[in-house]
Amino acid sequence: QVQLVESGGGLVQAGDSLRLSCAASGRTDSVYVMGWFRQAPGKEREFVASIGWSGSAKYYAESVKGRFTISKDDALDLVYLQMNSLKVEDTAVYYCVRKMHSYESASMQPSSYDFWGQGTQVTVSS
């Protein structure tokens, strides 16, 4: 099993920055992709970004391209989501995810990812 624990969420103003972290533990017998999804009230879960096994392949939703950056620290088993120029519409619960047995993935389907964290709330006020 894999455990994913997000942190770093909070209440910020539009235009501010925030960095989310995801601490991973558990099963390590496979290559995998890490990513972030988000879910706003009354909306479906939405892909935000993914990072491949080597760290070089990165994919972003159009809505966050140029503002968000995904990265990881393999030595610490941490994944980050740096969010700049935050907008009110970025308000959501952000989930860390892992897709096993893949070197990279551009999939934006929640069902493609095997493990999910509990989520961290990000609220952006105007």
Protein Blocks (a to p, Z undefined) as FASTA:
>chain_A
ZZdddehiacddehiacddddddedjfkbccddddddddehiacddfbdcdfkomaccdd
fklgokaccdddfklopacdddehiafklgccddddddehiabdcbfbfklpmbdcebja
ddddZZ
